Amino acid sequence: MSTGELSSVDNHPGDIGTETFERSRDLAINDKLAQELEEIEAALQRMDEGTYGICIASKEEIPYERLEAIPYTAYTA
């Protein structure tokens, strides 16, 4: 009896490749969000310390436009 399937294998190799890609993408997104959360927490700490808006490398004031675009940035560039 034929089921119309081209293979007797449960998952087609293309499906496995798609699942692998999607899992890798999800892990990358999670890593990026975790990193961003750490940067936000560090910015909140700098606010508590009174150093928010000051570049941690050059000790120069971070331009307002940059802080507006990336509020958790710790660098002028």
C-alpha positions as a LaTeX table, in Angstrom:
\begin{tabular}{lrrr}
\hline
Residue & $x$ (\AA) & $y$ (\AA) & $z$ (\AA) \\
\hline
Met1 & 0.00 & 0.00 & 0.00 \\
Ser2 & 1.35 & 3.43 & $-0.94$ \\
Thr3 & 0.96 & 6.45 & 1.33 \\
Gly4 & 2.13 & 8.98 & $-1.22$ \\
Glu5 & 5.33 & 9.64 & 0.69 \\
Leu6 & 8.58 & 9.64 & $-1.27$ \\
Ser7 & 10.52 & 8.19 & 1.64 \\
Ser8 & 9.88 & 5.80 & 4.49 \\
Val9 & 11.93 & 8.06 & 6.76 \\
Asp10 & 9.87 & 10.12 & 9.22 \\
Asn11 & 11.67 & 13.40 & 8.59 \\
His12 & 12.92 & 14.43 & 5.21 \\
Pro13 & 16.58 & 15.58 & 5.30 \\
Gly14 & 15.41 & 19.04 & 4.21 \\
Asp15 & 13.13 & 19.21 & 7.25 \\
Ile16 & 16.06 & 18.38 & 9.53 \\
Gly17 & 18.13 & 21.12 & 7.89 \\
Thr18 & 15.30 & 23.62 & 8.39 \\
Glu19 & 14.92 & 22.63 & 12.04 \\
Thr20 & 18.67 & 22.94 & 12.59 \\
Phe21 & 18.69 & 26.40 & 11.00 \\
Glu22 & 15.71 & 27.57 & 13.04 \\
Arg23 & 17.25 & 26.26 & 16.27 \\
Ser24 & 20.54 & 28.02 & 15.50 \\
Arg25 & 18.68 & 31.23 & 14.74 \\
Asp26 & 16.70 & 30.99 & 17.99 \\
Leu27 & 19.89 & 30.43 & 19.99 \\
Ala28 & 21.55 & 33.43 & 18.34 \\
Ile29 & 18.53 & 35.62 & 19.13 \\
Asn30 & 18.55 & 34.43 & 22.75 \\
Asp31 & 22.28 & 35.18 & 23.05 \\
Lys32 & 21.80 & 38.67 & 21.60 \\
Leu33 & 18.91 & 39.42 & 23.96 \\
Ala34 & 20.87 & 38.14 & 26.96 \\
Gln35 & 23.81 & 40.38 & 26.00 \\
Glu36 & 21.49 & 43.36 & 25.58 \\
Leu37 & 19.94 & 42.70 & 29.00 \\
Glu38 & 23.42 & 42.68 & 30.57 \\
Glu39 & 24.20 & 46.01 & 28.89 \\
Ile40 & 20.93 & 47.50 & 30.18 \\
Glu41 & 21.65 & 46.28 & 33.71 \\
Ala42 & 25.14 & 47.80 & 33.49 \\
Ala43 & 23.63 & 51.11 & 32.33 \\
Leu44 & 21.26 & 51.07 & 35.30 \\
Gln45 & 24.26 & 50.46 & 37.57 \\
Arg46 & 26.05 & 53.44 & 35.99 \\
Met47 & 22.94 & 55.54 & 36.68 \\
Asp48 & 23.08 & 54.52 & 40.34 \\
Glu49 & 26.79 & 55.41 & 40.44 \\
Gly50 & 26.26 & 58.73 & 38.66 \\
Thr51 & 28.47 & 57.77 & 35.70 \\
Tyr52 & 25.74 & 57.19 & 33.11 \\
Gly53 & 26.42 & 59.06 & 29.89 \\
Ile54 & 30.18 & 59.02 & 30.37 \\
Cys55 & 32.23 & 56.79 & 28.05 \\
Ile56 & 33.96 & 54.08 & 30.08 \\
Ala57 & 36.94 & 54.07 & 27.68 \\
Ser58 & 37.61 & 57.77 & 27.02 \\
Lys59 & 35.80 & 59.28 & 30.03 \\
Glu60 & 34.20 & 61.78 & 27.60 \\
Glu61 & 30.51 & 62.61 & 27.64 \\
Ile62 & 28.49 & 60.40 & 25.29 \\
Pro63 & 26.55 & 62.55 & 22.79 \\
Tyr64 & 22.85 & 62.85 & 23.54 \\
Glu65 & 21.93 & 61.60 & 20.07 \\
Arg66 & 23.86 & 58.37 & 20.67 \\
Leu67 & 22.22 & 57.85 & 24.06 \\
Glu68 & 18.85 & 58.51 & 22.48 \\
Ala69 & 19.54 & 55.83 & 19.84 \\
Ile70 & 21.18 & 53.32 & 22.20 \\
Pro71 & 20.29 & 54.29 & 25.80 \\
Tyr72 & 22.40 & 51.52 & 27.33 \\
Thr73 & 25.61 & 52.32 & 25.44 \\
Ala74 & 28.77 & 52.71 & 27.47 \\
Tyr75 & 30.90 & 54.16 & 24.66 \\
Thr76 & 31.02 & 57.33 & 22.57 \\
Ala77 & 31.53 & 55.31 & 19.37 \\
\hline
\end{tabular}
